[in-house]
Structures are given as structure tokens and as C-alpha cells.
Amino acid sequence: MGERGLSASVVTVGLCLLGALCEGFDVQSAGVAAAGIRHELRPTPQALGFFFAAGGAGLLIGAVCGGYLSDRLGRKSVLIVSVATFGFCSLLTSIAPDIRSLMVTRLLTGLGLGGALPNLIAAVADASPLSRRNASIAISYVGAPLGGLLASLIISLIPLDAWRTVFRIGGIAPLVVVPLMLCYLPARVALAPVGPGTPPLRARIDALFGPNRAATTLILWAGFFLIVLTLHLMLNWLPQLLVGRGVPAAQAALAMAAFAAGASAAGLVIGPLLDSRWQRAAVAICAVALPVVLILMADTAPRTSVVFALAFLLGGSIIAQQVIVYAVASACYEAPSRGTGMGAAVGAGRVGSLVGPLFAAALLASGSSSTEVLIGLLPVVILCGLCICFLGWTSLSTIAATRLATANSYRREVPGHEG
């Protein structure tokens, strides 16, 4: 890749990192503000679950529509509109007077959040060289848990009744990032033609379920669904589950900061490993780590240092698996259909973000303890680990080898080509 191409790649990764930081802050804002919302508005567990799920519904719709539109209109325009949307709607959330209004504004915020993330990842994949693609995706995505870390730290430092401050910050920050993206994010190259006489919709379907892709696409969707279900259950309910196990509310908020810190650290580590010869070992460790940490979280006495350490490992093991499925999704689809492929995969994950909070709410409403909720999640994370192993051990390795062979062939055919 030439100097100009490398510069565009660095700028794209940097701006997408900022966008993911804002996205992660806003995604986690509902969970960390839940204690303040319960204190002021007194919602039932079911109503609070619907508040969380409203964001998940918006995330689902936004991901599918945003990914498809980006292949037709370009990454930049759809990404900027998405970031502006969730920033403005987060500000609306900060002035919502009751739980019903919060549900509506959270749904609208989710539409923007859902459209932003697949385009952030697709833009980075488009701009990054093959040899550093997974590392670049991980670096940009790590902004999401870092944003969650900031949200957790802020809520731990302010009074319980000041929870609306989190949504105000979550609204202002992306509106500051939007002008930077508008001015400095490189415009996406013209879209490649889908083929003479081929309807665009048919081409998109072929990209998802064409030869040698159908099984990978379906398992990829399952992996996204299961890991995002787990992630959003934890983002929304982990503070309440820890309080239910006897952890003070202030320490539970700090445990969420440890969760986000572990997620950030894992994101920085797993990306380069997926670009190295240690790829399969890293995938296997990630698949095994999550259920082990979940069992320890459910059974270990809630001492402060132990809770923080387990929250750190829990966040890291979840995000490591999520980076793997993002890496597979970005590598599995060619650039002209990458937005559609990413949007469909992220959309499957967003179904998980809708189901996860409701799953925990239903268990708690039925009288289950915090420990029983954590143990009840074990079948989900074990099945997710199996999907991760298949994708990481077969699909990711095969795709990487195919792409590398294609790139080498292109270099031989086009003298002077560097990228």
C-alpha cells in the first residue's frame, strides 16, 4: 500500500475509533444509568427490560438498513447520518419524563447506533491492507468498550439522581465527532457493478448465500446472535446482578468499568493474534474462557477484588469472541457487498441485543436469583464457543489464505502494485 493509501487507512481507523467510542458509550449508558432510573421513575423489572429491549430493536433495524444502504450510497454518508442520529436522540433521552418516553427515545437512539457499527467496521475493512485488516478492525472496535468504560466511570462518580448526565454526554460527543468525519473521513470509492442483467437484490442474496457461503453465513449469524445476547445482557443487567449477589451499588458500577477495561484490553490483543500464526490457539482459548469465567462469576464469593478481576476477564472473553466474528464477517464478503454482509450479520446480533435483556428480566421476574441467571446463560455461551471454533478454525483461515493468494496473484499480474 502506498503512502497515500496508508495515510487514508490511518485516518479512517482513527475516525472510526472515535465513532466506536461514542457508540460504546451510548450502548452502555442505559445499563449504567439503570440504578438511577429505578430510583427516580420506579419502573417494574418488565418495564425496565422493555426499555433495554427498545434499544435492541432499534439496533436491529438500524444495522440491517444501514448496512444495505452503505453498499448503495457509500459508507461515509450513511455512517455520518447514523452517528448524528444517535447523538441527537441521546440528548432527547436525557429529557424524557417517564419510562414510556425513555422507551421511545431509546428505540430512536438504537436506530442510529445500529447503522453506525457495521459501517464503521466495513469502512475500516475497505481501507486496510490484508496483512493488517484484523488488527485494524480490532483497534477501531476497541473504541466501543472504551466508551462503555467511560460511561461506567462517570456514573460511579456522580449522584444517583444525576443519571441524565450520562445521556447528555452521550449526545454531545457524537455531534462533535460528526464534523470531523464530514471533513476528514475519506470518501468511499465508487461501488463495483453487481454484474450485467443481475438485479441488485439478487446480487446481495447471492453474496450471502452463494456457493461455499451459505453455511458460513448461517453459523456467522448464530455466532453474532449468541455473543451479542451475552454482551447486552451483561451491559444492561450485570450491575443489578452483582448488587443481587451482595455487591454495593458503587462497587458494581466500578465492576462495569473493569468489565469495559477487560474488553478494551482483549480487543487490542486478539486482533494482531488473528493476523498471526497463533490464530487457532487464540480462537480456542477464547471459546473456553467465557464459560469458565461465567461459572466463577456465579459461584465465587462477592469480594471486591475478586469481583473486579472476574468482571475484567468476563469483558475480555466476550469482546474477544465478538472481534473474531467481526473479522470473519469482514473477510467473508467482497467490498461491493460488504456493507450488506456486515449489516445482516450485525442485524442477527442485534436480535440477540433484544433477546438478552428480556431473557434476564424474565428470569428475575420469575424469582430466579442473580446466580441462577448467570448459570442459566451457560448453554448460550457454550453453543457460542462452538460457533466461534468453527468460524475461527475453518472459515477465517480459509478466507485469509484465499485472499492472500489472490493478492499475490494480482501483484504478479500488475507490476508496481504495492497494496
C-alpha positions as CSV (number, residue, x, y, z in Angstrom):
1,M,0.0,0.0,0.0
2,G,1.4,3.4,-1.0
3,E,2.0,6.3,1.3
4,R,-1.3,8.0,0.4
5,G,-3.2,4.7,0.9
6,L,-1.6,4.2,4.2
7,S,-2.5,7.7,5.3
8,A,-6.1,7.2,4.3
9,S,-6.1,3.9,6.3
10,V,-4.8,5.6,9.4
11,V,-7.3,8.4,9.2
12,T,-10.1,6.0,8.6
13,V,-9.2,3.8,11.6
14,G,-8.7,6.9,13.8
15,L,-12.1,8.4,13.0
16,C,-13.9,5.1,13.2
17,L,-12.2,4.6,16.6
18,L,-13.8,7.8,17.7
19,G,-17.2,6.8,16.3
20,A,-17.0,3.4,18.1
21,L,-16.0,5.2,21.3
22,C,-19.2,7.3,21.1
23,E,-21.2,4.2,20.1
24,G,-19.9,2.2,23.0
25,F,-20.7,5.0,25.4
26,D,-24.3,5.2,24.2
27,V,-24.9,1.5,24.1
28,Q,-23.8,1.1,27.8
29,S,-25.4,4.3,29.0
30,A,-28.8,2.5,29.5
31,G,-27.2,-0.2,31.7
32,V,-25.1,2.1,33.9
33,A,-28.0,4.6,34.3
34,A,-30.5,1.8,35.3
35,A,-30.0,2.3,39.0
36,G,-30.8,6.0,38.7
37,I,-33.8,5.3,36.5
38,R,-35.1,2.8,39.0
39,H,-34.6,5.2,41.9
40,E,-36.4,8.2,40.2
41,L,-39.1,6.6,37.9
42,R,-39.7,3.3,39.8
43,P,-40.3,1.1,36.7
44,T,-41.2,-2.6,37.2
45,P,-38.5,-5.2,36.1
46,Q,-40.6,-5.9,33.0
47,A,-40.7,-2.2,32.1
48,L,-37.0,-1.8,32.6
49,G,-36.4,-4.8,30.4
50,F,-38.6,-3.3,27.7
51,F,-36.6,-0.1,28.0
52,F,-33.4,-2.1,27.4
53,A,-35.1,-4.1,24.6
54,A,-36.3,-1.0,22.8
55,G,-32.7,0.0,22.2
56,G,-32.1,-3.6,20.9
57,A,-35.0,-3.3,18.5
58,G,-33.6,0.0,17.1
59,L,-30.1,-1.6,16.8
60,L,-31.6,-4.5,14.7
61,I,-33.4,-2.3,12.3
62,G,-30.6,0.2,12.0
63,A,-28.0,-2.5,11.4
64,V,-29.8,-4.2,8.5
65,C,-30.9,-1.0,6.8
66,G,-27.6,0.9,7.4
67,G,-25.5,-2.0,6.0
68,Y,-27.6,-2.3,2.9
69,L,-27.8,1.4,2.2
70,S,-24.0,1.8,2.6
71,D,-23.4,-0.5,-0.4
72,R,-25.6,1.7,-2.5
73,L,-24.9,5.2,-1.1
74,G,-21.4,4.8,0.3
75,R,-20.1,4.2,3.8
76,K,-19.3,7.9,4.6
77,S,-22.8,9.4,4.2
78,V,-24.6,6.5,6.0
79,L,-22.1,6.5,8.8
80,I,-22.3,10.2,9.4
81,V,-26.2,10.2,9.4
82,S,-26.1,7.3,11.8
83,V,-23.7,8.9,14.3
84,A,-25.7,12.2,14.1
85,T,-28.9,10.4,14.8
86,F,-27.8,8.5,17.9
87,G,-26.2,11.7,19.2
88,F,-29.4,13.8,18.8
89,C,-31.7,11.0,20.2
90,S,-29.4,10.5,23.2
91,L,-30.0,14.2,24.1
92,L,-33.7,13.5,23.8
93,T,-33.3,10.6,26.2
94,S,-31.8,12.9,28.8
95,I,-35.1,15.0,29.0
96,A,-37.6,12.1,28.8
97,P,-40.1,12.5,31.7
98,D,-41.2,8.8,32.2
99,I,-40.3,5.3,31.4
100,R,-42.6,5.2,28.3
101,S,-40.8,8.2,26.8
102,L,-37.5,6.6,27.6
103,M,-38.5,3.5,25.6
104,V,-39.3,5.7,22.6
105,T,-36.1,7.7,22.7
106,R,-34.1,4.6,23.3
107,L,-35.6,3.0,20.2
108,L,-34.7,6.0,18.1
109,T,-31.2,6.1,19.6
110,G,-30.8,2.4,18.7
111,L,-31.6,3.1,15.0
112,G,-28.6,5.4,14.8
113,L,-26.4,3.1,16.9
114,G,-27.4,0.1,14.7
115,G,-26.5,1.9,11.5
116,A,-23.2,3.1,12.8
117,L,-21.3,0.0,13.8
118,P,-21.5,-2.2,10.7
119,N,-20.4,0.8,8.6
120,L,-17.5,1.6,11.0
121,I,-16.2,-2.0,10.6
122,A,-16.9,-2.1,6.9
123,A,-15.1,1.2,6.3
124,V,-12.0,0.0,8.2
125,A,-12.0,-3.3,6.3
126,D,-12.3,-1.4,3.0
127,A,-9.4,0.9,3.8
128,S,-7.0,-1.6,5.5
129,P,-4.3,-3.8,3.8
130,L,-4.9,-7.6,4.1
131,S,-1.9,-8.1,6.3
132,R,-3.3,-5.7,9.0
133,R,-7.0,-6.0,8.4
134,N,-7.9,-7.9,11.6
135,A,-5.7,-5.7,13.8
136,S,-7.2,-2.5,12.3
137,I,-10.8,-3.9,12.9
138,A,-9.9,-4.7,16.5
139,I,-8.3,-1.3,17.1
140,S,-11.3,0.6,15.8
141,Y,-13.8,-1.7,17.5
142,V,-12.0,-1.3,20.9
143,G,-13.4,2.2,21.0
144,A,-16.8,0.5,21.9
145,P,-15.7,-1.0,25.2
146,L,-13.6,2.1,25.9
147,G,-16.8,4.2,25.6
148,G,-18.5,1.8,27.9
149,L,-15.6,2.2,30.4
150,L,-16.1,6.0,30.3
151,A,-19.8,5.6,30.9
152,S,-19.2,3.3,33.9
153,L,-16.6,5.7,35.4
154,I,-18.9,8.7,35.0
155,I,-21.9,7.0,36.6
156,S,-19.8,5.9,39.6
157,L,-18.7,9.5,40.2
158,I,-22.0,11.3,40.1
159,P,-25.0,11.2,42.4
160,L,-27.7,8.6,41.7
161,D,-30.3,11.2,40.7
162,A,-27.9,12.7,38.1
163,W,-28.2,9.7,35.7
164,R,-29.5,12.0,32.9
165,T,-25.9,13.5,32.7
166,V,-24.8,10.2,31.1
167,F,-27.2,10.6,28.2
168,R,-26.3,14.3,27.8
169,I,-22.6,13.4,27.4
170,G,-23.6,10.5,25.1
171,G,-25.5,13.0,22.9
172,I,-22.9,15.8,22.7
173,A,-19.8,13.7,22.0
174,P,-21.0,12.2,18.7
175,L,-22.3,15.5,17.5
176,V,-18.7,16.8,17.9
177,V,-17.3,13.8,16.0
178,V,-19.7,14.3,13.1
179,P,-18.0,17.4,11.7
180,L,-14.6,15.6,11.9
181,M,-16.0,12.7,9.9
182,L,-17.5,15.1,7.4
183,C,-14.2,16.9,6.8
184,Y,-11.6,14.2,7.1
185,L,-13.2,10.7,6.5
186,P,-12.1,9.6,3.0
187,A,-14.9,9.2,0.6
188,R,-15.7,5.6,-0.3
189,V,-14.6,4.6,-3.8
190,A,-17.3,4.1,-6.4
191,L,-19.2,0.9,-5.9
192,A,-18.3,-2.1,-8.1
193,P,-21.0,-3.2,-10.6
194,V,-23.1,-6.2,-9.5
195,G,-23.0,-7.7,-13.0
196,P,-24.9,-7.2,-16.2
197,G,-28.5,-8.0,-16.0
198,T,-28.4,-9.0,-12.3
199,P,-30.9,-7.3,-10.1
200,P,-29.2,-5.6,-7.1
201,L,-31.3,-7.5,-4.5
202,R,-30.5,-10.9,-6.1
203,A,-26.8,-9.9,-6.1
204,R,-27.0,-9.2,-2.4
205,I,-28.7,-12.5,-1.7
206,D,-26.0,-14.3,-3.7
207,A,-23.3,-12.6,-1.7
208,L,-24.8,-14.0,1.5
209,F,-25.9,-17.5,0.3
210,G,-23.9,-18.1,-2.9
211,P,-21.6,-21.1,-3.4
212,N,-19.5,-22.0,-0.3
213,R,-21.0,-19.1,1.7
214,A,-24.4,-20.3,3.0
215,A,-23.1,-22.4,5.9
216,T,-20.6,-19.8,6.9
217,T,-23.3,-17.1,6.8
218,L,-25.7,-19.0,8.9
219,I,-23.1,-20.0,11.5
220,L,-21.8,-16.4,11.5
221,W,-25.4,-15.2,12.2
222,A,-25.7,-17.7,15.0
223,G,-22.4,-16.6,16.5
224,F,-23.3,-12.9,16.3
225,F,-26.7,-13.6,17.9
226,L,-25.3,-15.6,20.8
227,I,-22.4,-13.4,21.7
228,V,-24.3,-10.2,21.4
229,L,-27.1,-11.7,23.5
230,T,-24.5,-12.4,26.2
231,L,-22.9,-9.0,25.8
232,H,-26.1,-6.9,26.1
233,L,-27.4,-9.0,28.9
234,M,-24.2,-8.1,30.8
235,L,-24.1,-4.5,29.7
236,N,-27.7,-3.9,30.9
237,W,-28.0,-6.3,33.9
238,L,-24.6,-7.1,35.3
239,P,-24.6,-4.2,37.8
240,Q,-28.1,-5.3,39.1
241,L,-26.9,-9.0,39.2
242,L,-23.9,-8.0,41.2
243,V,-26.0,-6.0,43.6
244,G,-28.3,-9.0,43.9
245,R,-25.2,-11.1,45.0
246,G,-24.4,-8.6,47.7
247,V,-22.0,-6.2,46.0
248,P,-22.6,-2.5,46.9
249,A,-24.0,-0.4,44.1
250,A,-21.0,1.9,43.8
251,Q,-18.7,-1.1,43.6
252,A,-21.0,-2.7,41.0
253,A,-20.6,0.4,38.8
254,L,-16.8,0.2,39.2
255,A,-17.0,-3.5,38.3
256,M,-18.6,-2.4,35.0
257,A,-15.6,-0.2,34.5
258,A,-13.4,-3.3,35.0
259,F,-15.6,-5.2,32.5
260,A,-15.1,-2.5,29.9
261,A,-11.3,-2.3,30.7
262,G,-11.0,-6.0,30.1
263,A,-13.0,-5.7,26.9
264,S,-10.6,-3.0,25.6
265,A,-7.5,-4.9,26.5
266,A,-8.8,-8.1,24.8
267,G,-9.7,-6.1,21.7
268,L,-6.2,-4.8,21.3
269,V,-4.6,-8.3,21.9
270,I,-6.9,-10.5,19.8
271,G,-6.7,-8.5,16.5
272,P,-3.0,-9.0,16.0
273,L,-3.2,-12.6,17.1
274,L,-5.8,-13.3,14.3
275,D,-3.3,-11.9,11.8
276,S,-0.6,-14.2,13.1
277,R,0.2,-18.0,13.2
278,W,-1.3,-18.1,16.7
279,Q,-4.8,-17.6,15.2
280,R,-6.2,-21.0,16.0
281,A,-4.8,-21.1,19.5
282,A,-6.3,-17.7,20.3
283,V,-9.7,-18.8,19.0
284,A,-9.7,-22.0,21.1
285,I,-8.7,-20.1,24.3
286,C,-11.5,-17.5,23.7
287,A,-14.1,-20.3,23.2
288,V,-13.1,-22.0,26.5
289,A,-12.5,-18.9,28.6
290,L,-16.1,-17.4,28.6
291,P,-18.0,-20.3,30.2
292,V,-15.2,-20.8,32.8
293,V,-15.3,-17.1,33.8
294,L,-19.1,-17.2,33.9
295,I,-19.1,-20.2,36.3
296,L,-16.6,-18.4,38.5
297,M,-18.6,-15.2,38.5
298,A,-21.7,-17.2,39.6
299,D,-20.1,-19.3,42.3
300,T,-17.3,-17.1,43.8
301,A,-17.9,-15.1,47.0
302,P,-18.5,-11.5,46.0
303,R,-15.3,-10.0,47.5
304,T,-14.4,-6.7,45.9
305,S,-11.0,-7.6,44.4
306,V,-12.4,-11.0,43.1
307,V,-15.4,-9.3,41.5
308,F,-13.3,-6.7,39.7
309,A,-10.9,-9.4,38.4
310,L,-13.7,-11.6,37.2
311,A,-15.5,-8.6,35.6
312,F,-12.3,-7.8,33.8
313,L,-11.9,-11.3,32.5
314,L,-15.6,-11.5,31.6
315,G,-15.5,-8.4,29.5
316,G,-12.3,-9.6,27.8
317,S,-13.6,-13.0,26.9
318,I,-16.9,-11.7,25.5
319,I,-15.2,-9.0,23.3
320,A,-12.5,-11.3,22.1
321,Q,-15.2,-13.6,20.7
322,Q,-17.0,-10.6,19.2
323,V,-13.8,-9.4,17.4
324,I,-13.5,-12.9,15.9
325,V,-17.0,-12.8,14.4
326,Y,-16.4,-9.3,13.1
327,A,-13.1,-10.4,11.5
328,V,-14.9,-13.4,9.8
329,A,-17.7,-11.1,8.6
330,S,-15.4,-8.5,7.1
331,A,-13.3,-11.1,5.3
332,C,-16.2,-13.3,4.1
333,Y,-17.8,-10.6,1.8
334,E,-16.2,-8.7,-1.1
335,A,-16.2,-4.9,-0.9
336,P,-19.3,-4.2,-3.1
337,S,-21.4,-6.4,-0.8
338,R,-19.5,-6.0,2.5
339,G,-22.0,-3.5,3.9
340,T,-24.9,-5.8,3.2
341,G,-23.0,-8.8,4.7
342,M,-21.9,-6.9,7.7
343,G,-25.3,-5.4,8.2
344,A,-27.1,-8.8,8.0
345,A,-24.6,-10.3,10.5
346,V,-24.8,-7.4,12.9
347,G,-28.6,-7.5,12.5
348,A,-28.6,-11.1,13.6
349,G,-26.5,-9.9,16.6
350,R,-29.0,-7.1,17.3
351,V,-31.7,-9.7,17.7
352,G,-29.5,-11.0,20.5
353,S,-29.3,-7.5,22.0
354,L,-33.1,-7.5,22.0
355,V,-33.5,-11.0,23.5
356,G,-30.7,-10.8,26.1
357,P,-32.2,-8.1,28.4
358,L,-35.6,-9.7,28.1
359,F,-34.2,-13.1,29.0
360,A,-32.6,-11.8,32.2
361,A,-35.8,-9.7,33.0
362,A,-38.0,-12.8,32.6
363,L,-35.7,-14.9,34.9
364,L,-35.6,-12.3,37.6
365,A,-39.4,-11.7,37.4
366,S,-39.9,-15.4,37.8
367,G,-38.0,-15.3,41.1
368,S,-34.6,-16.5,39.9
369,S,-31.6,-15.3,41.8
370,S,-28.6,-13.5,40.3
371,T,-26.6,-16.6,40.5
372,E,-29.3,-18.6,38.7
373,V,-29.4,-16.0,35.9
374,L,-25.6,-16.3,35.4
375,I,-25.8,-20.1,35.4
376,G,-28.8,-20.0,33.0
377,L,-26.6,-18.3,30.5
378,L,-24.1,-21.2,30.3
379,P,-25.8,-23.1,27.4
380,V,-25.8,-19.9,25.4
381,V,-22.0,-19.3,25.8
382,I,-21.1,-22.9,25.2
383,L,-23.0,-23.0,21.9
384,C,-21.5,-19.7,21.0
385,G,-18.0,-21.1,21.7
386,L,-18.7,-24.0,19.2
387,C,-19.7,-21.4,16.5
388,I,-16.5,-19.4,17.3
389,C,-14.4,-22.5,16.9
390,F,-15.9,-23.4,13.5
391,L,-15.6,-19.8,12.2
392,G,-12.1,-19.3,13.6
393,W,-10.6,-22.7,12.8
394,T,-12.1,-23.2,9.3
395,S,-13.7,-20.1,7.8
396,L,-11.2,-17.4,8.9
397,S,-8.1,-19.5,8.0
398,T,-9.6,-20.5,4.6
399,I,-10.7,-16.9,3.8
400,A,-7.3,-15.4,4.8
401,A,-5.4,-17.9,2.7
402,T,-7.7,-17.3,-0.4
403,R,-7.4,-13.6,-0.1
404,L,-3.6,-13.7,0.3
405,A,-3.3,-15.9,-2.8
406,T,-5.5,-13.5,-4.7
407,A,-3.4,-10.5,-3.6
408,N,-0.1,-12.2,-4.6
409,S,-1.5,-13.2,-8.0
410,Y,-2.6,-9.6,-8.5
411,R,0.8,-8.3,-7.6
412,R,2.4,-10.6,-10.2
413,E,0.0,-9.5,-12.9
414,V,0.2,-5.8,-12.2
415,P,3.9,-4.6,-12.0
416,G,4.5,-2.0,-9.3
417,H,1.4,-2.8,-7.3
418,E,2.1,-2.4,-3.6
419,G,-1.2,-2.8,-1.8
